[in-house]
Amino acid sequence: MTDADVLARIARLPHGRATFKHLVREMGSRGEARAGLEDALKRLAARGDVIETRAGQFQVARMSREFAVGRLNVHRDGYGFVIPDAPPEWLAGDVFLPPQQAERAMHGDRVIARLVRVGADGRAEGEIVRVLKRAHPTVVGEFRARADANFVVPHDERIRHWILIPEGFERPPQGAAKDRIGAPPVETGDLDGMIVNAEILEYPERGDRAIGRVVEILGRPGDFGLDVEIVIRKHHIPHQFPLEVVDQARAIPAAIPADECLGRRDFRALDIVTIDGETARDFDDAVWVERLANGNFALQVHIADVSHYVRPGTPIDEEARLRGTSVYFPDRAVPMLPLELSTEICSLKPGVDRLVLSALLEIDHRGEVAGQEFTRGVIRSAARMTYTGVHAMLEGDPALRGRFETMRELALILNRKRVRRGSLDFDLPEPLIEFDEWGEMTGIARSPRNIAHRIIEEFMLAANEAVAAHLEEAGYESLFRIHEPPDPLRVMEFEELAARFGYSLGLRAAPEISSRLYQKLVAKIEGKPEERILSYLMLRSLRQARYSAENRGHFALAAARYTHFTSPIRRYPDLVVHRVLGAWLDSRPGGYTTPELRAIAIDSSDTERRAAEAERELVEWKKAKFMASRLGDEFDALVISTGRWGFFVELEELFVEGLVPIETLPGDRYGYQENTRRIVGERSRREFKIGDRVRVQLARVDALERKLQFALVGRPPARAPGP
């Protein structure tokens, strides 16, 4: 009897609910089978797949209208929200928790919440009834030595519980983690003000105090490199590989056995290339394109065959699942796989033989797949190309363009196909942190994008779609990358804001909310002064993409089926999909049950979110530290949001945001008008609204909190059109 059997049996019953006694009768469980049923229910309840609503009564979590299972997100002001794992259609948004409920767990914990109130609009309020999984085995923060007790004040202000450190627990215990490498030795009496990492020994419940012990001393605020160390520990990113993982990686032979190549398709004679950024160290994907005699294109997407080296249940596999994804910081990376694999054996380096899993697609002039094949192969990359190099080649000497011209032609065809079906491309700029040779930050720029980025993106999208469709049609359980339609309430909020700029999604004339409505608006605002703001607001109205064992389509890509297949070196879901595709190639079962895939999907979505938050936080922190040298400088800026507290601006010359507090606005007393989202002077009636251009001066920098505060100087002589 498997967990999947038990879950499926309960799901088939009315309302997805059953008592233990009923299940015993239904499944004929006696003796050992009865004990197995009990164990299965315990495992399902521990994962949150079923909820024990009362003693001996169980309900499938995704079918419940009384409970929600998900991640707790605590606001710095004390209240919180439970973000459901699988939001039901009747629930509008997340489940609100008042402060006295939010404090019963810690930010990031996975919890079960009872819905105590659901409004007619679908908005819900709840109370925490159980913590399923703790998010914080450790907490990084500042050590505070007091006369009566010692505490660690969490660096993450959403963790509102100070950690009590009992006497004798102020130093790392014998055999535990030591002081950070490079940090000076510290006596216990000198700990006050130091940044430390504390292990939680007792978690807070119903407002109780958390108790912990110091396991690492990281350094003093401002130490070089401390920001990265804090962010890594704050987000619990595994950054040191266990010895058994390293030993296993080092034991893998670098050379490919001859008999392994004999069982694979040989692509080594083709001029296959990788195209990545200048600083990339691991190369997951390589491509090759040729025009066929019938006028179609042959597209080969070759992906590193990580599944050949990383087998399920091995130490490397367990560590990879724990990490979920590689994390990329401006000046370093934390890889999902040991370097022996990620940058060596699996990486598709030029001039060396590498094992791949390949998607071979024939694509016609409209971008439709006319034929496809999937196979294991071996390649020898002809060159390690960069985005900048390919772009320069395409813009330069025609004699050097060759196959890259064909790549560009196919990429544009694939892009036009996506546009026809309603796929979205916001193409928002990303910040690029610039460093000198000593690792000191020298500036902030917008990351450049060119046709070479488009080529690789389109080819990877095509391969991902093809693999997702193939596995689903073959009847194999696998992982999907899904993006559900937006919450109608969030869409209406966006409509109100867009109307002030003279735009609309056109909902009244449309039968439903579709990606095509967004696509048309993106096209209308392209190149306009308000493009940056409206694109950002549109993104906020959409849900977050995630992994799922069930296919629910991909709204933003307007794709019926989509998965992640192309980056197994840095994403665990891709490795899972490789294993399922490999099982199909071998004509054997896929190897994963639906509950196993659901658990992997939840874990992978969580680790992806963790990595994105960590990467974004460090970039913001480095921006703030860099701006500390610009105190008093003036900048042209754009108002990007307004509120009771004031308005946020984005600097035009730098990719930096900050707040102009409402109480600092000169010459009048200002108030915020909720209905128009404008800040208006009481006497002068002077207004500030989203889209206004202003002149500001940098007044204050809080590098630790990553906050910039500006003072209004005036308005530039020319203003961008706004609402």
N, C-alpha and C positions, 0 to 999 in steps of 0.2 A: 504494500500500500504506500503510494507516494504522496507527498504534500499536494501535488497537482491533482491527484485523484480526489482527495478530501475537499480541496477548494472547489473543484468542478462540481462535486456532488452538492455542496451547500449552495453554490450559485444557481443550480437548477431548481431549487426549492423556492416557494413563494417568498418574495422580498429578500432572497438570498440569506435566509435566516434558518437556523436549526438548533435544537438542543442536543446535548451529548447523547442522551438516551435515544433520541430519534435517530441519530447517526449510527449508533450501535445496531439498532434494528435494521436500518436501511442497508448498511454495509455488511451485516451479518458478522460483526466483530465479536469474537470470543477469545478468551485466554490471551495469547501473545498478540493477536490481532487487535484486541481491545487496548492493550498497552501501546501498540503502535499507533492507534488512532489518537490516543491521549498525547503521545509525543508529537505527532504531526500537528495537532491543534496548538500545542505549545509553541512550536516553531513558527507556524503561521501567525499566531498572535504576537510573538516577539518581533516579527518583521513588519507587522501592521497590515498583513494581507486580510486577516479576519480580526474582528473586535469581539471580546467577550463582554457583551452588554450587561449581562447578569451572570451569576454563578451558573455555569453549565449551559449557557445560551450564547451562540456564536453567530455573527453576521459577517458576510463579505464586505470589507471596508468600502470598496468602490460602489456598492449598491445601497449604502446606508444614507438615510436622510436625517439621522440623529447625530452622527459623529463625522468628524473629518480627521484624516491622518495626513500629517505633513510637517514641514519645517517651520520652526518658530523664528520670526524676524522681529526683534525688539528695537523700538525707536529710542533714541537717546533721552527722550522725555519720559520714558517709562512704560508707555503702552506698547502693544505688539500686535502681530498678525500671524496666523497660521496659514502657510501657503500649501494648499492641498497637493498631494502627489499626483492625483488624477482629478482635476476639478470637474464636478458634475455640471451639466448644462444649466441646471436650475439655480446654481449658486453663482451670484454675481461677485466676482473678485475673491479676495482672501477673507478669512474669518478674523474679525476684530477681537482683541483681548484688552480689557481695561488693565491699568497698572497692577492692581492687586492680583490679577490672574497671570499676567506676563511674568511676574517675579517668582512664580512657582517653578520656573525652569530657567535655563540660560539661553541667550541668543544663539541660534543655530541648532538647538536640540530638535530631534524628531519626536513629535508628540501626538497624542490622541486628544482631540478637543470635542467636548459635547456642545452641540449647537443649542444655546439657551434662548436664542431669539433670531428669527429670520423675517426680515421685512418683506413687504409686497414687491419691492424692487430687487429682491434676491440678496440683499446685503445681510450678512450674518454676524452675530456676536456669540462668543463661546467662552468656555472655561476648560482649563487643562485638567484631564482626568488621569493621564499617565504619560510618563516620559519613556519612549521606546529606545532611544539611542542618544547618548550624551555626545555633544559636539566638541567639548573641550576637556580632554584629559589633562591638558596643561593650559596655563594662562600666562602671557608675557605682560610685564608691566613694571612700574617703578616701585622699588622697595622703600617703604616708609617706616622708619624706626621711631616708635613712640615710647613714652615712659611706662605705659601700662601694657602695651602690646605692639607687635610688628605686623604690618600689612603689606600686601602687594596690590597696588591700584592698577587695574587692567588698562592696558594701552587702548583697547577697543572700548569706546565709551558706551557701546550697546550692551556690554557686560556690566551690569550695574551693581554687582556684588563684589565688595572688596574681599580679598582672600586673607584670612587670618593665618599668620605663620607662628605656631607655638614655639616656645623657647627650645632651642636645640635643633630646630628644623630650618635654620637660616642658611646653612651651607649645603652644597651637594653631598649626599650620603656616599659612603665608601663604595666604589664600584659603579656609581651612577655617572651621568654626564658631568664633565668637568667644565671649568671656565672656558669660554670661547677662545679658540686659538687666536693668538695675537693680543688678547685682552690681558692687562697687567694683573698679577695676583692681588687679591683683595682680602683684607682682614674683616671678620664679622662686624667689628665696630665701625668700619668704613662703608658699610653697605647702604646707608641712607642716601637716597637719590640715585642709586645704581639701577640699571635696567636688568631684570632677572627673568628667568622662566620658572614658574612654580607649578608643580604637580598638584592636582586637586585630590585630596584624600577623602573629604566629605563634601557632597554637593548640597547646595541650599534647597530647602523644601519649605514651602509656605512662608517665605521670607526669612528663614534661618540664615546664619552666616556660613559662607564656604570656608573650609579649612584646608590648608595645603602645606607643601614644603618646597623649598628652593632646590631646583635640580640643575640650573645653569646660571652663571653670572656672565652677562653679555658685554657689559661695559657702561660707560657714562654717556648721557645724552650728548650728541655731537661727534662721538667717535667716528672715524672714517669707516664706512661699510656697515655701520650698525643698523642703518635703516633697512637694508636687505635682510639682515638677521632677524630683526623684529618682525617684519612682514611675513617671513617664512614661518616663524613660530606662532604668530598671531593667527594665521590661517591653517596651521597644523599641516604644513606641506612636508611630507617625508623627504628629507634632504641627505640622508646618509644611508647607503645601501647596507643591509645586514651582511655579515661576513659570508654566510652560506650562499647568498645571491652573487656576491663578487666572485667567490670560488667557482660557482657553476658557470658564470659568464667566461671566466678565464680558461676554463677547461674545454670550451667549445673550439674545435679546430678552425683556423682561419681559412684553410684551403677547402675547396669543394671537392668531395670524392667524385671520381670519374663516373662511377655507376649512377650517381645522383643526376648528373648532366644527361646521361643516356635516356633517362626516363622523362625528360622534359623537352619542350619545344626550344630549339636553339635560335636565338635572335642576335647572336654575337656579330654577325656580318653586317647588320644594319647600323646606320649612323644615328643611333638613339642618343638623346641628350637629356640632361636635367636642366631645369631653369628655376633658379631660386634667388633669394636676396644675397647681397654681397657678404653678409656675416653668417649665413647659414652654415651649420656644421654637419647636420644629418640630412640625407637626401632620400625621402620616401619614394618619390615618383620620377619616372622618366617617360618621355613621349617620342613618338615618331608618326609622321603623316605622309601620305602619298596619294596622288590623284590616280584613280583607276581608269581603265580603258572605257568603261561605261559612263564616265563623267562623275561618278561618286567619289567619295573620299574614304581612304582606309586610315582609321585612327587607332593607334596602338597606345594604350596606357599601361605601363609596367610599374607595378607596386612592389616594394621590398617584401619578400616572403618571410616575414617575421614569424609566422606560425610554424615554419619549418624548424626554427630554433627554440621558440618558447612554447613548451607543451603545457597543456592544462594541468593544474595542480602542483607544478614544480615551484621551487622557491622564487624563481624569476617571475613566473606567472602571477603568483600570489602578491608579490611586491608591485608588479605592474598594475594589477587590479586595485590595490590599495591607493596607488598614486593616481590612477585614472587617466592622467594626461601629463605631458611635459609642461613646465611653467617657464615662460620667457620674460625675464626682467631686462631692463635697458642695458645692463652691463654683465649679465651672467644668465645661465639657464639651469633649471633643475630638471633633469631628464626623467622620463618614465622608465627607461631601460638603462642598464649600466652602459658606460661609454664604450666598453668592449663590443657591444652590440649596436648601440645607437649611432656612433660615429665611425665604426669600423666594419664589422662583419656584415651587418644588415644594410648599411648606408651604400647607396648606389654611386660609388665613387668612380671617376673616369679611369678607363684603362684596366679595370680589374673585373673578373667574372663575379656576377652576383645572381642569386636566386630571386625570382620574381613570381608573382601571381598576376596574370595579364588579362586585361579586357580588350578584345580585338573587335572594333566596331566598324561597320560599313555605313556611311552616312550620306544621304542624298543631298540635292541642292537646296532643299527646304529645311535641312537639319534633322530629318527623320531617320531613325535607325532602320536601315534596309536589311541588315544582317548582323549577327553578333556571335562571338565565341569567347569562352573563358578557358584558360589553360595555365598550367604551371610552366615556367620558362626559365631560361638563363640568358642574361644580357651582359654586354660589356659596353658601358657608356662611352660614347665617343668624345664627349666634352662636358665640362661643368660650366654651363652658361648662367649668366646673371640677368635679371630683369633689365638693368641698365644697358648691358652689352647687347642683348637682343633688340632692344628699342633703338639703340644707336645704329645697329646693323640694318634694321628695316628702314631707317631714315637716311642711311648713307649710300654707299656704293651698291648699285643694283647687282653687280657681279657677285657680291658676298651674300645676297639675300637668300637665294636658292630655296631650300625647303622651308625656311622661316616665312616666306611669302605665302606658301601654301598653308602653313599653320595659321597665319593671320586671316586668310580667306575663310578657312573652316571655322575659326573662332567667331568671326563676325556672323557667319551663317547660323551657328548655334545660338548666338546671342539674339539674333532676330527672331528665331523660333521661340525663345523664351519670352521675348517681348510680345509676340503675337498671342501667347496664351495667358499673359497677364503677370509674368514674373517681375518682381520688384528689384531695382538697383538704386539704392540711395547714394552709394559711392561717397560717403562722408569722409573727410580727411582724418588721418590718425596722427597723433603726436610722435615726433622723432626726437629723442633725446640725444644731444651731441656731446661727446667727451673728448678730452685731450689725451695725450699719450700717457699721462699719469693717472687717468681714471677720473679726473675732475670734470664736472659738468660745465660745458661752455655755452650751451644755448638750447633752444627749443624751436623746432621747425615742423612744418607739415610734411608727413611722409609722402614722397612722390609716388604717383601711379601712372603707368603707361600701358601701351598695347600688350607688352609682354605679360603683365599681370593678368590682363583679360584672357590671353591665350591659355595660360595654365588654369585659371578659374573655370573657363568654359569646358576644357577637356576633363577636368576633375568632376565637374557637375555631371557631365554626360556619362562618365564611368560609374559614378555613384548611383545615378538613376537606373542605368542598365542593370547593375548588380541587384538593386532592390527589386526591380520588376521581375528579374529572372528567378530569384529565390522565392518570391511570393507565388509566382506562377507554377514553380516546381513543387510547391506545398511544403517548403522548409521553414521551420520556426527560426526567426532571426531578429536582429535589432533594426528598428527604423529610426530615422531622424525625423521627428515630426514638428510641425509648427501649426498650432490650432488657430482657427479664426479668432479675431479679437473680441473682447468683451464689448457688447453694444453700448454699455454706459461709458466706457473709455472712448469709444468712437464718437459718441455724441459730445463729450467734453472737447475732443479735438475739433469737431465741427464748429463749436462755438468760438474757439480761438481762431480757426482758419477764416471764419466769416469776417472777423475784424480786419483781416488783410484783403478781403474781397474774394476769398476762395471758398470752394466747397467740394466735398467728395461726390456730390450728386446723389445722395442717398434717396431722395424723394422719387427720383425717376428709375431707381434700381430695385429689382425684386429682393435682393439680399446684399449683404456686405461681401464684396469680392476684392481680390487683389488687384483686379483691373481698375477699380475705382481709385485705389491708391496710385497705381501706375500712371493713370491719366493726370492726376494732380502733380506727381513728381515731374512729369514732362512739362506741365504748365509753368512750374516755378523754376525750372532749370535756368541758371544764369541770372536770376533775379536777386536783388539785395536780400529778400526775405527767405531765400532758398535754405540757408543754413538753419534758421530757426524753425521753419515749418517742417523740414526733414527730421529734425530732432523731435519735434512734437508728434509727428507721425509715428516715429519709432516708439515713443512712449505709449502710444495707444495700442501697440501690438503686444501680443504675448511673447514670452521667451521660448525659443526653440529648445527641444529637449529630446532625450532618447526614450524609446518605448518599445515594448514587445508587441504592441498592437499598432497596426498601420492606421493613422488618422490623417494622412496627407500632409503636405507642406504648403501652408498658405502663402508665404512670401515668395516661394519659388513657383507657385501655381503647379506643383507637381503632385500627381496622384500617389506616387511611391518614391521614397527617397531614403538613402542610408548614408553612412560614412564608411568608405572602403579604402580611401586613398592615403591614409596617414597612420599605418599601424606602428610605426616607430614612436609616435608621440601621442596616440589616442588608443585607449583600451577597447572601445567599441569597434574600431576598425579591425583590431586583432580578432575579436569574436566573429565578425562578419567573414573574415578570411577563413576561419576554421569551419564555418558553416558552408561556405562556397567550396572549400577543400573536401568536405564530406560529400557534397553533391558530385564533385569530380570523381570521387572514389566509389560512388553509388552506395553510400552507407548513410545511416541516420545522422542528423545534424549534430547531435551530441548535447543539446541544451533543451531543458524543459521550459515551458512557459513561465512558471514561477522563478526559475533560475534567471531567465532573461529579464523578467520584471525587476528582480533584485539588482542585476547588473545595470539595467537602465536607470534605476533610481540612484545607485552609487555613482555611475558615470556622469549623470546630470549634476549631481552634487559636487563632484570633484572638478567638473568643468566650470561650474559657478565659482567654486573656491579659487581656481586658478585665475579666472577673469577678474575677480574682486581683488586678488593679491596684486596682479599685474597693474590694474588701474590705480590701486592705492599707492604703490611705489612710484608710479609716474607722477601722480599728484604731489606726493611728498617731495620728490626731486624738483618738481616745478617750484614748489614753495621755497625750498632751500635756495634755489637759484635766484628767485625773485628777491630774496633778502638783500642782495647787493644792489637792487634797483629802488630801494626806498626813496621816496621823494620824486621819482621820475614821473613824467606825465605821458599818457597814452590815449590814442583814439580807441573807442570801444563801442560795442553793440550791446544793447539791453536784450538779454535772452530769456529772462523770467522776472516776474514781479510777485510780491506778496506783502503781508503785513509788516514784515521785518525790513523791507526795502526792495532793491532790485539787484539781480546778478548781471554782470557784464562779462563779455568775452573780448579780450584785447585783439585788435586787428593785426598788429605786427607780431604778436606771440600767441601761441596756442594755449592761453591761460585764462582762467575764470576767477572772479572774485565778487564780493558783496559790497554794495554801497548802502550802508544802513540808513533807514528812513529818518532816524533822528539826527543824522549829520547833514541832511540836505539844507542848503543855506537859504536865508531870506524869507522863510515862511514856515508855517507848521503844516506838515503833510499828513494825509491819511490815505488809506487803501480802500478803493471801491471794489468790492467783491464781484459785483455783477459785470463790470467792464474790465476788471483786472488792471486797473490803472492807479497810479499814485498821483494824487491831486493836491495842490496847495490850497489851504482854506481861504486865503485872501486873494492871492495872485491867480488862482485857478490854473497855475502852470501844471502840465501833465508829464508823466513819464510812463511809457508803455513799451511792450515788447516790440522790437524792431527799431527803436530810436537809437540814433548815434549820439554819443556823448564823449566829452573829454574828461578823463579822470586822472587822479594822482594816487600812486601807491602809498597808503598811509600806515599799514600795519601788516606784519607777516607772522603767523604762528606756524612754524615749520612742522612741529610735532603733530598739530591738529590738521595740518595741510590746508590752512585757511588763509586767504588773502582778503584784506579790507581796503577799499578804495574810497577816496573823497571826490565829490563832484567838483570839477573845475569849470566846466561850461559845456557848450555844444560846438562841434565842428561847424564850419560855415555851410557845408553841404549836408543835407539829410537824406537818408535812404527813404524811399516810399514805404509807408506803413499803414496800419489800419486807421 
